[in-house]
């Protein structure tokens, strides 16, 4: 094995990790399936996010810190039809300017989640109701630079519910990001790391002997194992971590603002949790192997090649282990 690879099987204490996978808590029925915008996003990234929400029939309004509207996506313009504030609260009473969700974010620096707000439809003599969440976008100084208001129409069933949660950004079996979208997120994270000098860790995990499981226990058993690992990953990472299904039995993890030594401990706890979780129907242990590295100005293909070679080394060493690039320590 090359000297830059290390096989780790650490005796770390097990813990119940409470953080959930990155999600936009906007719609109660599918709140785990909407991707969360990066909290230090630039205008290009906000534009991409608005276009993504358009495909989900979700509105996005971008405000400056003085409350002025800077831009909106196509869905938001269709929902609002150019109607001005004031917004109405849950009881149909006008919200004062300081009570508007975007201004609450300005004053507190904290997101406002899942509020029902209304706009009076003078033509129909009714009130149109929306479920809304507002999020801060921070500048380099750490102060709020923009506010994003996300709107879903409460007057009709959501497209997410009608489609059973099968979003173009997500893998329907595991509920995680699909390969195309996690690759896009990795490109964005590399660009942010270059611009701001922020570290991040990339990891590639795979189920050990997945083909053998399918051959022995059947394809359904293999799919159940994939779905179980996906659920465990989703509930075990930090709110802003990103994870997607990258190949048949592989999962790609992007851990922003993390160093490789910290991520090694996280991945070891995940490996132990999966080994003891009894995700196989025959009660045999399901294990994973993985490789992880820290971004060091490589391009995306080189970064993927790095974690893939580390994963191969873990599998060659009989699996159920994590390999890490020791040159990073």
N, C-alpha and C positions, 0 to 999 in steps of 0.2 A: 504494500500500500504506500503511495507517495507520502513523504513526510508532512505535507500540508494537510493531510486528512487525519482526523481523530475519531475513533469509535467511542461513543459515550454511553454508558448505562449507569446513570448516577442513582444513588439511593436517596432520593429527595422525599420529604414528607408530602403526602397527598393532601390536597386542599380542595375545597369546593369553590370554584371560581364563579363569581356572580355576574361578571360583565357579559353583556350580550353583543352579538355580532352587529357591525355597523348597520343601522337602519334609521329611516326617517319615520318617527312615530306619528304618522299623519292619519292613517286609516285603520280603524280598530280591527277590521276583518283581515287585513293582510299587512299589518304594520311592519312585519319582519322582512318584507320583500322590496321596499323602496330604498334605493341607494341614498346615502347621505352625502351632501356636498362637502368638500374639503373646507375646513374652517379658516383657511388662509388663501382661499381661491382668488385668482386674478380674474379680470373681465372675460378673458377667453374661456376659462373653465366655467364661469357662471353661465356664459352663453351656451356652452355644451350641455350643462346641466338643465337649462331651460328647454333645450331641444329634446333631451332625453325625456323630461317630464311631459312634453307635448305628446310623445308616443304613448304615454300612459293616461292621457286625458286629465292631467293634473296641471293646474295653473301655477305660474311663478311670477312674482313681482319683486323687483329689486329697488330698494330705497336707499337714498343718502341719509346721513345721520341727522339732517335737518328735517327729515320726513318727506322730502320731495321724491317723486317717482322718477327713476332713471330709465328703466326699461321693463318690459313684460314679455312673456312668451305668448305664442299664438293662442294657447288654450285659455290663459288668463284674460286676454282681450275678448275672446268669445264669451267667457263667463260673465264679464262685467259690462260689456257693451259700451264702454266709455263713460259709465256712470261714475260720478264723483263720490267721495265720502260725504256725509258721515256714515261710518259703519254703525250697525246696531248690535247691542249685546243680546244674550240669550233670551232676555225678556222683551226684546223689541224696542229698548230704549237707546237713544243715540249715545255713542261713546264720545267722550271729550277727546280733543286732539292728543292729550297726554295718555289717554287710555287705549289709543290705537296700538295694536300688537307690535308694530315696528318701533313705536316710541318707547314701549315698555322694554324692548330689547336694548335700545339706546341707553336708557336710564340705568338698567341693571347689568348689562353685559351678558345676560343669561337668556337661553331660548324660552319661548312660550309655546307650549305644546297643546294640540288638540282642543282648541276653542271653537265653539259654534258662534259664528258671526253672520250678520245679515245685511242685505242692501234692499232698500225699498224699490219695488218695481212700480213706478208711477203709472205706466201704461196699463198694467194688469191689475193694479190696486192690491198687490200682494207683496210679501217679503220673500226674496230669494235667500236661501240659507246655504252656508258653506262651512265645512270643517277646515280650520286654519291652524297652521303652525308657523312661527317666525324664528329665524336663526341668525345669529351674528356672524359676520365675516370679519376677521381681524386683520389689521395692518401689521407691518413689521414692528411697530412700537408696542404692540399688544392691545391697542385701543380698537374699538369697533369702527370699521371702515364702511361697511355696507350692511344692510339687513335684507334677508330674503324671506318673503312671505309666500307660503305654499298653500294653495287652495284646492279643495275638492268639493264638487257639487253634491249637496245632500238631498237634492230633489229627485234623484234617480239612482238606480243601482249602479255601483261602480263597475267600470270595465274590468277592474282587477277581479272582482267577485265573479263576473260572468265568465271570465276566462280561466277560472279556477286557479288564479295566481300564476299562470304561466307567462311571465314577463319576458320580453326579448333579451333582458340582461341576466336572466337566471336559468339555471339548470333545473328542469322540472322534477328530477328524481331526488336530488339532494336539497333543493331550495337555495343553494349557494349561487354566487355569480357563475356564469358560464365562461368557457375558455376565451371567447372573443372579448367579453367585457372585462374580465380580470386582466387580460393582456393590455387593454386600453388603460386601465387603472395603473398598471405597472409603468407604462410609458409616462403617464402623468406624474407618478411619484418620482421617477428618475429626473424628470424636468424640474420638479420642485426641489429635489436634493441638489441639483446643479445650481439652481438660482439662489437658494437660501442656505446651502451648506448643512442641511439637516440630515442626520443619519437615518437609515432604515435598513431593516433586515428582510431578506427574501428566503423563504423555505419552500421546499418541495417534499411532500409526504406521499406515500403510496402504501396500499394494503399489501402485506406480505402474502405471497402465494394466492393471489386473487383468482388466477386462472384455475388453479387446483381446486379452490373452493367451489367455483362454478361447475367444474367437471364432476366433483364428488357429490355435492349437495344440490346442484341445479342452478340455473340462471337466476331464479327468484331469490335464492339464498344469497347469491352474490349482490344482487340489487339491494336486498335488505341490509347487507353489511355496508354498502356504500351510503345508503340513506342514514344508517345509524351513526357512521363516522361523521357524516355531514352535520347531523344534529348536534353531536358532541362538540365539533369544532365551532359551530355557530354560537353555542352558549358558553364557550370557554375563553373566548378572546376579548380583548378590550373593545370598547364601543367604536373606536375609530380604526381598528384593524380590518383588513380586507382578506377574504378567502374565497376561492373559486375552484370549481372542478376543472382540472386542467387537461386530463386525459381520462381514459376509461376508469382507471383506479388511482388516479393521482389528484392531489389537491395542492394548489399554489397559495401561499400565505404571504401577505405584505404587511409588515409590522413597522409603521412609521414611528419616528422619534425613539428608536430602540437601538441598542448596541448588541453585538453578537453574544456577549456573555450573558446579558439579561435574557435574550431570546432563547439561548440554550436551556436555561432553567425552565422557561415556559414550555418549550417543546418536549422536554423530558417529562414534565407533569402530564402533558397531553398523551405521550406515549404510554405512560403508566396507566392513565385513566382508561384508555382504549383497551389495553391488555386485560384489565380487571372488570370491564363493563359487560362482558358476556353478550356480545352483539350477535353471536352466531346461534342459530336455532338448536344446534346439537350441543350447546353449552361448552364448546371448545373455545379456547382463548383466541381472539382475533388480535393480530399484532400489526404494527406499521413500522416502516423504516423511513428515514428522511435525511435530507441534506439542507444545511443552512449556511448562508454567507451574508456579509454586510456589503452594502453598495459602496463601491470605491471608484466611481466615475466611468464604469464600463457602459457600453451600450446594452440595450435590452437583450439581444440574442446572446451576447457573451455572459450576461448575468444568468440567463436561463441555463446555458451550457454548464456554468459553474455549479449550480445547485443540482443539475441532473447528474453530473459526474460524482458529486458527493452522495447522492441517493444510490447510484450504482455501487459505490464503495460500501455503503451500509448493507446493501443486499448481498454483496459478495462475501461479507463477513457474517453470513447466516441470518441477517435481518434482525428485526426487533431492536433497532438501535438508531441513533442519530449521529450523523457525521458532520463535522464542522471544520472550516478552514482555519487551522491553527496559526496561519500567518497573520490573522487579524487580531490575535491576543497580544 
